Amino acid sequence: MINWKQGAGIKTGDTVFMYVGSPVSAILYKCKVTETDIPYKYPNENLMIKALMKIKLLKRYKPDEFTFDVLKDRYGIYAVRGPRGITNSLSETLK
């Protein structure tokens, strides 16, 4: 279990997939949100974090399994810049 920056619209019970940026550039983790709206003030004027969520690791993926190229070519995901939804077909494959 870890605390992580909470994205807009995320609720307790949601499943979140963690994408790791360059040089890995792939989805590596499937997690369950166990708690939301944990107050937090990040001490940096260049980044605003108002709330955290607590997440529990459910599954690890191989670094070559859901790479950015796979996400782009098979699922039509052309950018990962923060919390976002995923396609139904990708959701089913990640299960």
C-alpha positions as CSV (number, residue, x, y, z in Angstrom):
1,M,0.0,0.0,0.0
2,I,1.2,3.4,-0.9
3,N,-0.1,7.0,-1.0
4,W,-0.2,8.5,-4.5
5,K,-1.4,11.8,-6.0
6,Q,-5.1,11.5,-6.5
7,G,-6.5,12.3,-10.0
8,A,-9.8,14.0,-10.6
9,G,-12.8,11.7,-10.5
10,I,-11.0,8.8,-8.9
11,K,-13.1,7.1,-6.1
12,T,-12.5,4.4,-3.5
13,G,-12.9,1.0,-5.2
14,D,-11.6,2.1,-8.6
15,T,-8.9,0.2,-10.4
16,V,-5.9,2.2,-11.6
17,F,-3.2,1.2,-13.9
18,M,0.2,2.9,-13.4
19,Y,2.1,3.9,-16.5
20,V,5.8,4.5,-16.1
21,G,7.4,7.1,-18.4
22,S,10.7,7.1,-20.3
23,P,12.8,5.1,-20.5
24,V,10.4,2.3,-19.6
25,S,7.3,3.8,-21.3
26,A,4.8,1.1,-20.3
27,I,2.0,0.1,-18.0
28,L,3.6,-1.8,-15.1
29,Y,1.1,-2.0,-12.3
30,K,-2.6,-2.7,-11.6
31,C,-3.8,-1.2,-8.3
32,K,-7.0,-0.9,-6.3
33,V,-7.9,2.4,-4.7
34,T,-8.6,1.8,-1.0
35,E,-9.0,5.3,0.2
36,T,-9.4,8.8,-1.4
37,D,-9.4,12.5,-0.5
38,I,-6.5,12.3,2.0
39,P,-5.6,16.0,2.5
40,Y,-2.1,16.9,1.5
41,K,-0.2,20.0,0.7
42,Y,2.9,19.5,-1.5
43,P,5.7,22.0,-0.5
44,N,6.5,23.1,-4.1
45,E,5.2,26.1,-5.9
46,N,5.6,24.4,-9.3
47,L,3.4,21.4,-8.5
48,M,0.0,21.5,-6.7
49,I,-1.2,18.4,-4.9
50,K,-4.3,18.8,-2.8
51,A,-5.3,15.2,-2.1
52,L,-3.8,11.7,-2.0
53,M,-5.3,8.3,-2.5
54,K,-4.1,5.1,-1.0
55,I,-3.5,2.3,-3.5
56,K,-2.8,-1.4,-3.2
57,L,-0.8,-3.3,-5.7
58,L,-2.8,-6.1,-7.4
59,K,-0.6,-7.1,-10.3
60,R,2.7,-6.4,-12.0
61,Y,3.1,-6.5,-15.8
62,K,6.2,-7.2,-17.8
63,P,7.9,-4.0,-19.1
64,D,7.6,-5.3,-22.7
65,E,3.9,-6.3,-22.3
66,F,2.0,-2.9,-22.5
67,T,4.6,-0.6,-24.0
68,F,3.6,2.8,-25.4
69,D,3.9,1.4,-28.9
70,V,1.5,-1.4,-28.0
71,L,-0.9,1.1,-26.5
72,K,-0.7,3.3,-29.6
73,D,-0.9,0.5,-32.3
74,R,-3.5,-1.8,-30.7
75,Y,-5.6,0.5,-28.5
76,G,-5.4,4.0,-30.0
77,I,-3.8,5.7,-27.1
78,Y,-1.4,8.3,-28.4
79,A,-0.5,10.2,-25.2
80,V,-0.2,9.5,-21.5
81,R,0.2,12.8,-19.7
82,G,-1.7,12.0,-16.4
83,P,-4.8,10.3,-15.2
84,R,-7.0,9.2,-18.1
85,G,-9.6,6.6,-19.0
86,I,-8.8,3.5,-21.1
87,T,-10.7,1.7,-23.9
88,N,-12.9,-1.2,-23.1
89,S,-10.7,-3.5,-25.2
90,L,-7.6,-2.5,-23.2
91,S,-9.5,-2.9,-19.9
92,E,-10.4,-6.4,-20.8
93,T,-6.9,-7.3,-21.9
94,L,-5.4,-5.9,-18.7
95,K,-7.7,-8.1,-16.6
